[in-house]
């Protein structure tokens, strides 16, 4: 049986999953559930093994990979389109995200991997 706090944590996790394109301000999200960010983040980490920010990055990474598979051969999908779909205000945000989460790889190198898979 879940506690009330665990229910809130599951709701926060679901909210992050439902909206990977939104750069949820995690502090605002915590406050919307009437918890401080610090407290909720600590409890989230204990329950799910990742901080809320780490989990948000994982969800964005999974969504990026899904989009790369879906649009592997669509040359009309520019880096700007991918950035918008993932909630980055500028393409540089996506480029930095890819570099940080894929061991220094560029977006174009990552995209080519997905294009090669679809051949």
N, C-alpha and C positions, 0 to 999 in steps of 0.2 A: 504494500500500500504506500502510495506517495504522500509526502508531506505537502503542505501548501507551498512552501518554497520550491520544492522539486517541480510542482505543477507550473509555477511561474518560470522556472528554468527551462522546462520543456517548451513552454509558450515562446520564450525568447529565442530558443533554438529554431523553432518552427518559423518564427518571424524572419529570422536571418535567412533560412532556406527558401522561404516563399519569395523573397525579394533580393536576389543576388545583384540585380541591376541598381539597387538603391545603396548608396553609401550611407547606410544607417549610422547616424551619430549614436554610438553605443551608449553614451551617457544619457542622451534623451530617451533612448529605448529603455534603459534601466529605470529612469525616473517615471516613465509612463506606467511602469509596474509598481511604482511607489517604493523603490529600493535605490540605495546609492549605487553608483557604478562600481565602486571599489568592492563593496560587499557582494553584489551580484556576480561580479567577475570572478571573485575568489570562489564562491559557491559553484559557479558554472564550471570553473577549472577542476574543482574536486569531483564533480559529477561526470563531466564529459572528457576530462583529461586534456583539455585545451582551453586557453583563454577565449573570451568572446571574439577578440580581434583575430586570433589565430583561426578560429572556426569560420569567421566571416571570410578570411583569405582563402581557406580551403573550399568554401562554397563557391567563391568567385573563380577559383582555379578549375573546379569541376565544370562550372558553367562555360568558361572559356573553352575547355576541351570539347564540350558538347557542341558549341558553336563552330569550332574549327572542323569538327567532323561533319556537321550539317552543311557548312559552306566551303568545304575543302576546295572545290573546283570553281567556285563562284568568284571570278576576278573582279566583279563589281563591288564586292565586299571589301572595302578598304579598312585600314587600321582604325580610321575614325569611326566607321560603322561598328566595328567590334568594341571600341572604347565606349561608344554611346550605349550599346546593348548591355554593357557591364557596369554602367553608371559612372564611368570616369568622365570628368568634365573636359579633359584634353587628352589627345592621343598620347602625350608624354606620360600621363599617369598609367596608361596601359603598358607602355613600353618599359617603364620602370618596374611595374608589377611583374611582368614576364621575366625581366632580368633578375629580380630578387627571388622569384619562385622556381626558376628553371636554370639554376646554376650559371647565370651570366649569359644565357642564350638570348639571341635577339628574337623579336616577334616574327620576322621573316623566316628565320631558321626553323622556329617552332611550326609555323604555318606549312613550310615545305615538308616537314615530317608527316603532317596530316594529309597533304596532297599526295605524297608518295604512297600512303596507306590505301588511298581510294583507287589506285591504279590497278 
